[in-house]
Amino acid sequence: MDAHHALHFTFGIFGNATALFLFLAPLITFKRIVKSKSTEQFSGIPYVMTLLNCLLSAWYGLPFVSEHNILVSTINGTGAGIEIIYVLIFIIYAGKKEKTKILGLFTFVLTVFGVVVFVSLFALHGHGRKLFCGLAATIFSIIMYGSPLSIMRMVIKTKSVEFMPFFLSLFVFLCGTSWFVFGLLGKDPFVAVPNGFGCGLGTIQLILYAIYHNNGEPKKPTAADDVELGKPQLEKPSKSPNGNA
């Protein structure tokens, strides 16, 4: 193995490690959901969309779709398994309306993935297959990385990093940077572009943290802001434990 391939492999391993941290970060949230037997005001949409991103990226990394990207498949395959568990837990403990919505999205995700797999296997070959699967994976990778934008807006609005943990921001930066370099070394724009976007967003989050982390008591956000961030609000006394009225 020459120096170039060794470096490419090293950044892929580092990317796997940092991405795994990001996938496991919601464990605290789901521990709370299981303990309270309610999803409260948490949104299940990010987990369903992250699942789609993982499935598409894992498929793209397979050798018959793109070369030298098996490390992309290993971490995204693992991530898909983790996200499925999150989604199933959310469905179990969600209220009736939210359960129906997430089940619908879950079905949509599996349908989209199934269509991508079917088309790429039976209608496309070679470069066309890589282009089709790469574009699909890139779009949803950018959507996944863009999910903290509302939190960044809240940091600026409240002048507080209360809602943006440092280590989560750090690992968004490290994960995006690792895969960005991995994509550059492998000359693969479908890996480099979305992760370059993630690297940039992670950098902005760290800059915001440096600016606001020493601030005193934050300005309290409004109820609308809390919902946007996925922060649970107090339930009305008439609510039952499973979130139904």
Beta strands, then each sheet from edge to edge (+ up, - down):
end
